[in-house]
Amino acid sequence: MTVDPKTYARRPSVPALPERGVAGSTDLVAGPKSPQRRMLIAGPVVAIVSVLAALLATDAAGLPLRDPDHVAGGRLVLVLCLVVVLMGLDVLVRAGRRSRRLWPSRAVIVSVRRERWTLARGVAVLSALVSFYVTYLAYRNLKSVVPLLRPGELFDRQLADLDRSLVGGNDPAALLHEVLGAGVPTHVLSSAYMVFFAFIPGTLAAALVFSRDLQAGLFYTTAQSINWVLGAASYFLLPALGPIYADPAAFAHLPASGVTQLQDILLDQRLEFLRDPAAGTAQSIAAFSSLHVSIIFTAALASHLLGLALGLRIGAWILLGLTTVATIYLGWHYVVDDLGGLAIGAMAIALARALTGLDLGSARGPSTPKAPPA
């Protein structure tokens, strides 16, 4: 049979199937044995395990599981608000690219929102964030009862001696004070240390909103949740206060900073907790290992695994370097604590990959939709 070329040319083309990870796909509701299903349940599994551990520990200490100062709940609300703002920005940027206009029409915005932010995606994001902060709540309870379950056991002297052996018999903090001086460096490092408290909600929200098909975001959130669990375990392994509390005179010459105020608050809370554990105050002092270091190290490793932009990868390593120096300079941690933090960060990445079954090939990089041809 002879086919008329003109007739063939007029036949409608077969619509292309959506790419894996593009908004509107059904990847996240695949079969129960798929990697995507594992990603959805990984965060809740970590949360359940951490809460069970916290319930056992607090019961042994004679205390209930609690969020006495509402820090966990307050931070969850904060990050949810941030996610909503970033979701709006995500939709506007995508709609603008699709329509090639600075301000896209309402119809295009609604279309992008429906494609990008399906009910399934929204539930997955909410589940990941709730699981993360439930894990954080469990972590705070575990950390708080360490002095009750291991009373009188502190390893500050041994950790300090090990530090000196690593740097030729010198005190690492004293060396940093001598090399960097006091004054401006104190405030710079104090600021770098405090960035951590914005770093967690900021990176969680960005990962969950901007990641392609949520693989990267769910993996990253799970890895950071695992940091809390491993960190709490390390506090029980080697209870310690940290240099600023074990030897405050070594840091007395540093000028007052935001970190100084925080250190004073944490000490008051610990003393109040030890006087009356049932009064409702939580204590948050523990040196080994450094969760500041582990969480930022996890982020730096994840930025490479997920193929993020070079600027983001470099920024993560710079922040890690500043934070590590700050923990020693300001007296929060011993060098050994930071080394322990690096180990925990690497373990968190490995365990998160095992739990989520991350497919690096499809999760690399943020989704950057292109405008359709004119």
Phi, psi and omega per residue, in radians:
M1 nan 2.382 -3.117
T2 -1.630 2.268 -3.139
V3 -1.748 2.229 3.106
D4 -1.234 2.063 -3.136
P5 -0.978 -0.633 -3.120
K6 -1.157 -0.714 3.125
T7 -1.128 -0.728 3.137
Y8 -1.092 -0.680 -3.102
A9 -1.156 -0.466 -3.091
R10 -1.473 -0.135 -3.130
R11 -1.169 2.389 -3.132
P12 -1.151 2.468 3.132
S13 -1.304 2.679 3.119
V14 -1.303 2.197 -3.114
P15 -1.092 2.419 -3.123
A16 -1.220 2.470 3.073
L17 -1.257 2.545 3.123
P18 -1.089 2.471 3.127
E19 -1.230 2.699 3.092
R20 -1.055 2.195 3.083
G21 1.663 -0.196 3.132
V22 -1.293 2.579 -3.106
A23 -0.965 2.451 3.134
G24 1.692 -0.200 3.124
S25 -1.291 2.935 -3.113
T26 -1.899 0.443 -3.088
D27 -0.990 -0.683 -3.009
L28 -1.352 -0.096 3.085
V29 -2.084 0.586 3.126
A30 -1.243 -3.103 -3.068
G31 -1.029 2.802 -3.038
P32 -1.112 -0.344 -3.130
K33 -1.709 0.045 -3.091
S34 -1.350 2.735 3.078
P35 -1.013 -0.582 -3.116
Q36 -1.120 -0.711 3.086
R37 -1.101 -0.700 3.100
R38 -1.069 -0.651 3.131
M39 -1.129 -0.650 -3.124
L40 -1.183 -0.591 -3.058
I41 -1.692 -0.178 -3.072
A42 -1.066 -0.847 -3.138
G43 -1.063 -0.872 3.072
P44 -1.021 -0.623 3.115
V45 -1.102 -0.796 3.107
V46 -1.061 -0.714 -3.137
A47 -1.113 -0.769 -3.129
I48 -1.099 -0.791 3.137
V49 -1.075 -0.762 -3.103
S50 -1.171 -0.686 3.125
V51 -1.162 -0.710 3.096
L52 -1.067 -0.739 3.107
A53 -1.113 -0.718 3.141
A54 -1.166 -0.672 3.109
L55 -1.105 -0.719 3.111
L56 -1.128 -0.767 -3.086
A57 -1.195 -0.796 -3.120
T58 -1.186 -0.610 3.088
D59 -1.139 -0.699 3.096
A60 -1.120 -0.524 3.129
A61 -1.519 -0.071 -3.140
G62 1.347 0.472 -3.113
L63 -2.198 2.720 3.054
P64 -1.481 2.815 2.989
L65 -1.281 2.258 -3.022
R66 -2.694 2.874 3.018
D67 -2.206 1.276 -2.922
P68 -1.049 -0.655 -3.134
D69 -1.780 0.168 3.080
H70 1.034 0.486 -3.130
V71 -1.196 -0.810 -3.115
A72 -1.097 -0.824 3.133
G73 -1.120 -0.730 3.138
G74 -1.123 -0.685 -3.139
R75 -1.253 -0.561 3.064
L76 -1.107 -0.794 3.114
V77 -1.068 -0.719 -3.135
L78 -1.071 -0.828 -3.088
V79 -1.236 -0.545 3.068
L80 -1.134 -0.700 3.080
C81 -1.118 -0.716 3.117
L82 -1.113 -0.699 3.119
V83 -1.076 -0.736 3.136
V84 -1.073 -0.741 3.117
V85 -1.106 -0.790 -3.132
L86 -1.190 -0.563 3.061
M87 -1.063 -0.773 3.104
G88 -1.077 -0.745 3.108
L89 -1.118 -0.725 3.125
D90 -1.022 -0.805 -3.128
V91 -1.156 -0.758 -3.123
L92 -1.101 -0.748 -3.129
V93 -1.128 -0.786 -3.130
R94 -1.155 -0.708 3.122
A95 -1.149 -0.670 3.099
G96 -1.109 -0.704 3.116
R97 -1.185 -0.638 -3.120
R98 -1.203 -0.720 -3.084
S99 -1.605 -0.159 -3.110
R100 0.994 0.691 3.094
R101 -2.287 2.613 3.138
L102 -1.082 -0.718 3.098
W103 -2.175 1.796 -3.057
P104 -1.203 2.838 3.129
S105 -1.241 2.812 -3.135
R106 -1.081 -0.648 -3.122
A107 -1.087 -0.727 3.131
V108 -1.182 -0.713 3.128
I109 -1.065 -0.794 3.136
V110 -1.109 -0.710 3.140
S111 -1.084 -0.802 3.141
V112 -1.141 -0.718 -3.131
R113 -1.067 -0.737 -3.136
R114 -1.180 -0.632 3.140
E115 -1.293 -0.778 -3.024
R116 -1.398 -0.799 -3.022
W117 -1.928 1.295 3.059
T118 -1.276 2.904 3.093
L119 -1.050 -0.697 -3.128
A120 -1.082 -0.750 3.134
R121 -1.152 -0.732 3.131
G122 -1.093 -0.733 3.116
V123 -1.136 -0.677 3.130
A124 -1.111 -0.743 3.118
V125 -1.124 -0.810 3.139
L126 -1.063 -0.768 3.139
S127 -1.073 -0.728 -3.129
A128 -1.115 -0.756 -3.109
L129 -1.227 -0.760 3.103
V130 -1.069 -0.746 3.124
S131 -1.082 -0.725 3.140
F132 -1.052 -0.825 -3.064
Y133 -1.388 -0.386 2.956
V134 -1.170 -0.726 3.069
T135 -1.085 -0.719 3.112
Y136 -1.098 -0.715 3.094
L137 -1.043 -0.788 3.105
A138 -1.080 -0.725 3.116
Y139 -1.008 -0.798 -3.115
R140 -1.104 -0.669 3.108
N141 -1.177 -0.721 3.103
L142 -1.095 -0.813 -3.140
K143 -1.068 -0.687 -3.049
S144 -1.139 -0.627 -3.025
V145 -1.608 0.060 3.119
V146 -0.930 -0.859 -3.119
P147 -1.162 -0.310 3.099
L148 -1.459 -0.622 -3.117
L149 -1.530 -0.357 3.043
R150 -2.257 1.109 -3.041
P151 -1.130 2.358 3.079
G152 1.291 0.036 -3.123
E153 -1.749 1.920 3.098
L154 -2.358 2.423 -3.065
F155 -1.993 0.464 -3.119
D156 -1.088 -0.728 -3.117
R157 -1.103 -0.773 -3.138
Q158 -1.147 -0.699 3.125
L159 -1.170 -0.692 3.109
A160 -1.141 -0.716 3.110
D161 -1.114 -0.710 3.122
L162 -1.140 -0.672 3.073
D163 -1.016 -0.823 -3.107
R164 -1.134 -0.627 3.116
S165 -1.170 -0.473 3.135
L166 -1.332 -0.419 -3.096
V167 -2.112 0.712 3.007
G168 1.155 0.591 3.092
G169 1.507 0.022 -3.134
N170 -1.708 2.763 3.066
D171 -1.469 2.122 -3.071
P172 -1.014 -0.717 -3.137
A173 -1.148 -0.732 3.124
A174 -1.091 -0.679 3.092
L175 -1.085 -0.761 3.124
L176 -1.136 -0.682 3.106
H177 -1.091 -0.690 -3.133
E178 -1.219 -0.727 -3.091
V179 -1.298 -0.801 -3.049
L180 -1.573 -0.443 -3.087
G181 1.429 3.099 3.110
A182 -2.015 2.685 -3.109
G183 2.117 -2.020 -3.119
V184 -1.015 -0.799 3.115
P185 -0.993 -0.598 3.124
T186 -1.078 -0.787 -3.102
H187 -1.259 -0.614 3.104
V188 -1.127 -0.823 -3.120
L189 -1.239 -0.566 3.053
S190 -1.089 -0.756 3.123
S191 -1.132 -0.735 3.122
A192 -1.068 -0.705 3.132
Y193 -1.138 -0.712 -3.081
M194 -1.301 -0.308 3.081
V195 -1.001 -0.496 -3.113
F196 -0.892 -0.668 -3.039
F197 -1.269 -0.355 2.996
A198 -1.667 -0.429 -3.094
F199 -1.087 -0.742 -3.082
I200 -1.115 -1.013 -3.130
P201 -1.123 -0.604 -3.128
G202 -1.127 -0.811 -3.110
T203 -1.290 -0.591 3.086
L204 -1.093 -0.854 -3.115
A205 -1.089 -0.788 -3.124
A206 -1.112 -0.726 -3.116
A207 -1.136 -0.704 -3.088
L208 -1.357 -0.482 -3.121
V209 -1.490 -0.786 -2.967
F210 -1.678 -0.151 -3.112
S211 -1.214 2.547 3.066
R212 -1.254 2.214 3.127
D213 0.824 0.375 3.037
L214 1.232 -0.061 -3.135
Q215 -1.001 -0.892 -3.108
A216 -1.123 -0.735 -3.102
G217 -1.139 -0.746 3.138
L218 -1.194 -0.678 3.080
F219 -1.088 -0.831 -3.105
Y220 -1.094 -0.773 -3.135
T221 -1.118 -0.698 3.104
T222 -1.128 -0.751 3.128
A223 -1.059 -0.751 -3.138
Q224 -1.205 -0.588 3.063
S225 -1.090 -0.717 -3.137
I226 -1.095 -0.549 3.071
N227 -0.976 -0.719 -3.132
W228 -1.091 -0.744 -3.095
V229 -1.150 -0.847 -3.127
L230 -1.163 -0.649 3.114
G231 -1.092 -0.771 3.115
A232 -1.066 -0.699 3.117
A233 -1.091 -0.665 -3.127
S234 -1.173 -0.533 3.109
Y235 -1.129 -0.641 3.104
F236 -1.306 -0.524 -3.125
L237 -1.155 -0.852 -3.134
L238 -2.372 1.439 3.115
P239 -1.068 2.345 3.133
A240 -2.773 2.699 -3.121
L241 -1.588 -0.648 -3.033
G242 1.910 2.709 -3.047
P243 -0.994 -0.686 -3.060
I244 -1.110 -0.499 -3.135
Y245 -1.694 -0.525 3.115
A246 -1.346 -0.557 -3.118
D247 -2.520 1.219 -3.065
P248 -1.082 -0.457 -3.120
A249 -1.094 -0.490 -3.115
A250 -1.217 -0.216 -3.108
F251 -2.126 0.097 -3.061
A252 -1.141 -0.431 -3.090
H253 -1.433 -0.144 3.129
L254 -1.314 2.497 3.121
P255 -1.193 2.735 3.111
A256 -1.137 2.487 -3.120
S257 -2.594 -3.121 3.084
G258 -1.051 -0.616 3.116
V259 -1.179 -0.672 3.128
T260 -1.020 -0.779 3.121
Q261 -1.100 -0.742 3.126
L262 -1.107 -0.725 3.130
Q263 -1.089 -0.678 3.111
D264 -1.157 -0.724 -3.140
I265 -1.103 -0.782 -3.121
L266 -1.127 -0.632 3.109
L267 -1.162 -0.765 3.104
D268 -1.057 -0.722 3.139
Q269 -1.139 -0.693 3.134
R270 -1.134 -0.783 -3.134
L271 -1.106 -0.698 3.110
E272 -1.159 -0.693 3.129
F273 -1.112 -0.773 -3.117
L274 -1.189 -0.542 3.084
R275 -1.179 -0.709 -3.115
D276 -2.641 1.548 -3.100
P277 -1.036 -0.458 -3.083
A278 -1.487 -0.083 -3.057
A279 -1.181 -0.395 3.094
G280 2.022 -0.033 3.110
T281 -1.597 2.399 3.071
A282 -1.731 2.587 3.066
Q283 -1.890 2.516 -3.008
S284 -2.297 0.502 3.137
I285 -1.736 2.133 3.059
A286 -2.868 2.342 -3.029
A287 -1.710 -0.871 -3.049
F288 -1.721 2.065 0.056
S289 -1.816 3.075 -3.133
S290 -1.465 1.957 3.089
L291 -1.341 -0.446 3.011
H292 -1.007 -0.832 -3.118
V293 -1.199 -0.779 -3.064
S294 -1.119 -0.731 -3.085
I295 -1.219 -0.712 3.121
I296 -1.267 -0.600 3.067
F297 -1.124 -0.708 3.060
T298 -1.023 -0.764 3.126
A299 -1.107 -0.715 3.140
A300 -1.130 -0.771 3.105
L301 -1.113 -0.742 -3.132
A302 -1.102 -0.620 -3.137
S303 -1.091 -0.557 3.087
H304 -1.359 -0.792 -3.128
L305 -1.045 -0.630 -3.071
L306 -1.621 0.025 3.063
G307 1.137 0.704 3.122
L308 -1.234 2.938 -3.104
A309 -1.008 2.600 -3.096
L310 -0.980 -0.707 -3.123
G311 -1.081 -0.676 3.109
L312 -1.191 -0.685 3.131
R313 -1.144 -0.777 3.130
I314 -1.105 -0.740 3.138
G315 -1.056 -0.680 3.134
A316 -1.116 -0.734 -3.136
W317 -1.223 -0.635 3.085
I318 -1.107 -0.791 3.125
L319 -1.099 -0.672 3.104
L320 -1.082 -0.769 3.133
G321 -1.094 -0.798 3.139
L322 -1.116 -0.731 -3.119
T323 -1.145 -0.722 3.138
T324 -1.083 -0.810 3.103
V325 -1.085 -0.728 -3.105
A326 -1.096 -0.684 -3.108
T327 -1.084 -0.592 -3.132
I328 -1.458 -0.812 -3.107
Y329 -1.043 -0.720 -3.069
L330 -1.558 -0.077 3.027
G331 1.564 0.165 3.121
W332 -1.218 -0.700 -2.966
H333 -2.436 2.766 2.946
Y334 -1.502 2.838 3.097
V335 -1.008 -0.684 -3.134
V336 -1.086 -0.607 3.098
D337 -1.080 -0.718 -3.136
D338 -1.209 -0.647 3.055
L339 -1.101 -0.702 3.059
G340 -1.092 -0.646 3.093
G341 -1.106 -0.690 3.090
L342 -1.098 -0.726 3.132
A343 -1.120 -0.729 3.132
I344 -1.136 -0.723 3.122
G345 -1.058 -0.731 3.117
A346 -1.188 -0.698 3.107
M347 -1.122 -0.661 3.133
A348 -1.079 -0.735 3.104
I349 -1.092 -0.821 -3.108
A350 -1.099 -0.771 -3.138
L351 -1.186 -0.645 3.124
A352 -1.136 -0.692 3.085
R353 -1.110 -0.696 3.139
A354 -1.169 -0.705 -3.105
L355 -1.272 -0.715 -3.051
T356 -1.560 -0.346 -3.059
G357 1.115 0.685 -3.050
L358 -0.958 2.276 3.020
D359 -1.709 1.724 -3.066
L360 -1.057 -0.562 -3.102
G361 -1.062 -0.672 -3.109
S362 -1.674 -0.226 -3.097
A363 -1.676 -0.196 -3.056
R364 -1.111 2.298 2.987
G365 1.325 2.701 3.087
P366 -1.299 2.756 3.081
S367 -1.269 2.198 3.138
T368 -2.239 1.424 -3.068
P369 -1.123 2.476 3.111
K370 -1.684 2.645 3.101
A371 -1.194 2.491 -3.130
P372 -1.195 2.716 3.138
P373 -1.119 2.557 -3.120
A374 -1.148 nan nan
